[in-house]
């Protein structure tokens, strides 16, 4: 698949306040013209105000493009257990994006990222618990893309759940303190899902694939290096984090981490999440908002994963009434939602499939979030019921949805 980069034109539907915010996002930006303003708007400088309903074609094209860059994580993952590269990337960094079907994406891969969740799988002696698996990559924009955006963009892409250890980690839905070094604003009230934090912070003591560091350490080191290199050359920088399912959770944890540690400085930090779950509590959401982390959640109204964790107790159900007192202890989504509405009754697991997400974006299958939520729980029950008719089908559903 060859990429045709979207022409960045300033969205005509943007309110004046959002356009002004996009134009003044960086006081020292040199390319302060039309293209830079549009790039800022796509990155959420105005919280995508006026761009989501109706969905602006520029934003649609860019969000679909980042989704395809996430898709490369699945296309390049070696899932053959007999291969010496099992659970590693099949391709070398130089040609990975091209070999994974996204040639001309405008980015160059600089580092592969591995995760090592410490989550034992019952009854599986040779599980992947504590062993590194390739979970994504870090890339930097080419000179051509940098000119188009008006700044050097650091991209991090994450796949969703694949290994048994990741499945088990995702089932750890208790909220725990983020336990990431803070600049003074996080505190113990900021909590995240224990399973996602485990995937993000656990290290591989076996040094599989030569990697002994945690996913977090690898990411902070590489992103810091790329930021320093660009800034030493006098370039403006941004960071775009994109992920599907569990990968959306990892992207949000990294965004929070970068902002809390001050790694990004004044550079924009933007998350594009596809079929992503909730990650933390209301204090986590509030802190992300305070730090200026921008999050656009692309969510299929029929996808049950986007309702987890906290399917019954969440930011919506505890907004008022008798459950309001529990709001601080419940999960809460971060950012803005771009709601899609698609389903294939012949393959209900496709409601969570990344390829279906990207195809729906390309086709413009967008709906209103409020109008679409009514049948989601019934849809989830139908999905489980139909797919559970056979063990093979059930296994396929779990793998496709990645549990989370």
N, C-alpha and C positions, 0 to 999 in steps of 0.2 A: 504494500500500500504506500503510495507516494503522497506526501503532504503538500497541500497548497495553502500556505499561511494566509490566515484571514487578514484582509485589509482593514486596518484599524481606523475607523472613522468615528468621530465624536458622536455618541448616541443622541439623536434628535429628541428622544423622549426624556432625557435627563432633566430634572428640575434644576433651576438656576443654582440653588444651594449646593447640589451634588456636583454640578459642573465646576463651580468655584472651588470646592474642596479638592477635586481632581487636579485642577490647574495649579493649586498652591500647596500640594502635598509635600513637595520638597522645595524649600526656598532656594537651594543652590543648584537646582536642576538646570543643566544647560539646554537640552532640547525641549524648550517649554512650549512648543507648538502643538498643533492639532493632534499629531500622533501620540505624543507623550500624555496629553490629557486623556485620550481614549484608553491608553494602556493603563493609566491610573484608575480609570473607571472600571475596567475589567478586573483589576486587582482588588476592587472593593473600597476605594478611597471614599466613596459616597454611600457605602453599604448597599450598593446596587439599587439604590432608590430610583424607581421609574424604569428599571431595566428588566425586571422579572415578569411583570404582567402588564402588557404582553412581553414575552421574552425577546429582547433585542437580538437581531441576527448576528451582530458582532460578538456579543457575549455567548450566544449559542455555539458559534463556531469555535471560540477559544475554549469553552468548557468541554466540548466534544474532543478537541485536540488534546487537552490534558488527560481526558479519559483514555484515549488511545495510547498515550505515553504510559499510563498505568497498565494498560493491557499488555504492553511489552514484557512486564514482569511475569505474566502467566505464560506468554508465548515462548519465553526464553528459559523457563524453569525446566530442569531435567527431572522428570518424574518416573523414569525407568529404574526400578530397584537394582537391576543388574549392571547399571552403568557406574563407573568409578566417579562420575560427577553427579550422582544421585542427590537431589535436593540442592544442587548448585546451578549456576547459570551455564547454559550450553555453549555460550558464545564468548569470545573475547571482547573486552571493552571497546576496542577501536571500531568494531562493526556490529556491536550488539543491537543497536536500534534498527539498523538496516536489516540484519538477519531476522529480527523479531517482527518485521513487517511495517516498520514506521520510518522508512527512509525519508530524508528531507525534513525531519522533525524540527530542525533548528537548534539542536542541543548536542553536546558531546559528553559522553559518560566519563566521569573522572574516578569513580570508586563504586565498588559493589558493597552492599550492606547485608549483614547476616544477623539473625536473631537466634537466641538460645533459650527458649522458655523452660523454666524449671518446673515442669508439671508432668509427673509420672502418669502413665496410662495403665490402669489396672489390667492384669493378665497379659501384658505385653513386655516381655523381658528386654527385647531389643527395640524399645521405642525410641523416639527422637527427643525425649526429655533431656535437657541439658546439652544437647548437641546442636551445633550451628546449622542453620538452613538459610539459603539465600532468600531474602525478603524484599529486596529492591535495590535501587541505585541512586547515586548522586550524579547530576549532570550540570553543565554550565552552558549558557546560551552561546551560539556561534557569533562571530562578528556581525554577520548579516542580521540575525535575530536581535542582537543587541542594538543595532542601529534602528531597527523597526520599533523596539520597545522604548528606546531612549535610555536604557540602562542595562547593565549586565545582570542576568537573572540566574540564580542558583535554583535548580529544580531537584526535588527529592520525590521519588515515586515508590509506592509500597503496594504489594499484592495483598490479597486477603488470606484467610485461613486455609491451609493445605495439610500440614502435618498433624498426626495424632496429638502431639504435645501442645500444639497451638489450640486444637479443639478443646483439650482439657483446661488449658489456661483461660479460654474464653468463658468457661462455665463458672469461673470464680468471680461471681458478680457482686461480692461485698465491696463497699466503699472503704478505702483506706487513705490515710494522709498521702499526698503526692510525694513527699519525702525527696523532693528535688531541691537543690540549693537555690535559695531565693535572695532577692535584693532587699527584702524587708516587707513585701506586700502580700506574700502568699499565706504564710501562717498555717497552723494545724487545721483550720477550718476548710482549707482547700483539699478536697478528696476526689479520688479517681477510682475506677474499677481496678480491683487488685489483679485480675488476670491480664489486662492490657499493660499495667505497670510492670508485671512480671516479664512479659514478652519484651518490653522496652529496656529493662534494666538488668536482666540476667546475663551472665557471661558463660562462655563455654570453656570449662576446665580441661577438656580433651584436646583443645586447639584444632578442632576439625577445620579443614580448609585453611589452616594456618591462622585462624582467627580466635583469639582468646578474649577480646574485649566485648563488652556488652553492645547491643545495638545502639544504645544512647551514646556511649563513648565514641564509637566509630563515627556517628553522625556529627556530634559536636566538634570533633577534631577536624573532619573534612569540611564542614560548612565554615568553620572559623578560618581554615586555611584559604578557602576560595574567597571569602570576604576580604581577608587581609591582602591577597594578591590583587584583587580588583581595586581596592581602595588605594593601594600603593601606586597604582597606575592612574589615579585621579578619576576613576569611574564611579558613577552612582550604581547602587546595587539593590536588588530585591531578592526575596526568597519565596518560591512557590512550592507548596507541599501538597501532593496529590495522592490519594489512596482509595482503594475499594474495600468495603466491609471492614475487617479488622485493620486493614491498611489505612482506612480513614481515621480510625482511633489513634494509630501510631503517628499519623501526620499531625493530628491535633495535639498530642502529647509533645511532639517535637516543637511545634509552633509555640506552645506555652513555655517550654523549656528555653528556647532561644530568646524569647521576649523577657522572661523572668531573669535570665542570666545577663541580659544586655548584649548578647552576641550580635544581634541584628542592629543595634543602635537605633537610628531613626529610619532605617530602611523598612519598606513595607513587608509584612509577613502575611501571606495569604494561604488558606487551606481550601482545596477543592476536594470534597468528600463525596464518594459515590456509594449509595447504599450503606452508609455508615451508621453505627449504633450510637447511643449516648455514651459518654466517656466519664463524666464526673458529675458532681453535685452542683447546687445553685451557687455556692461560693466559688467553685471552679469556673463556672460560666461568668460570674461577675468579675473575677480576676482577669480572665481572658479579655473581656470587654475593656477593663481598665488599662490593660497593657497594649491595647490597640490591635490585637490579633483579629484578622478578618477571616471569616469562615463562610463559605457557600456550600451548603449541604444539598446535593442532588439526590432526591428521594422519590422512589416510585411509591405512589399511594397504596399499591398492592403488596409492597415488600414488607413482611413482618419484621425483618432484621432492623429496619429503621425505627421500630417501636421498642427496641430492647437496649439495655436493661430498663426496668421501670415501666413495663407495659401498662400497669394499673396506677402506680404512684409516680408521677412525673411533674414537669413544670406546668402542664396543662390541667391535670386533675387536682392539683393542690393550689391552684391560683386563688381560689376563694372557697368559702363554705367550711364545712366541718373538718376538711382535710388540710386546710391552710396552715395549721400549726405544724404539719409534717414537712412543709416545703423545703426547709433547710437540710433535711435528711434524705431527700429524694434526688434521683437523677434528673438532669436538665440538659437539653440540647443547647449547643452554642452556635451563634451565628444566624444567618438567613437561610431559608429553605427555598429551593427551586423544585417544585413538585411536578413529577411526571406521572402518567397514568397509562400503564401498559400491562397486558397479560396475554399469555398463550395458553388456552385451556388444554391443549394437548401436551404442554410441558410447563406445569405450574411452577417448577423450580426456576424457570427463566425470569420470574419476577425479581430475582436478585442477581441475575447474570450481568456482568459488566458489559459484555457485547450488546445485550439488549438495551442497557442504559444508553450507550453511545449511539446506537441506531435510533433510539427514540429521540435523542437530542437532535440528531441530524434531520429527523423527520418532523421535528417540532411538536412532539406529543406532550404538551404541557397542560396542566390543569390547575384549578384553584385548590389550595391546601385544605381549606375548610370544607369545601364540597366533597372532597375525595376521602376524608377520613372515616366516614360512617361505616363502610363495609370492610375495613381493614382486618378487624379481628375475625370476622366471618371468613374472609379470604384466607387468613392464616390457618384456620381450622380446616378449611377445604383443602389447602395445600398439604397439611400434615396427613389428613385422612386419605387422600388419593395416593400420595407417595408411599404411605405405609402399607400398601397392599402386598408388597413383596419386599424381601430383605434387600435385594439388589436395588430396587427403586428407592427404598429408604436410605440406603447408603449413598446413592446418587444425589438425593436431596440434601443430605447433610454436607456432602463435599461441595455441592454447588453453592449452598447458602453459607458455607463456612461456619455454621452455627451462629457466628456473629461476624 
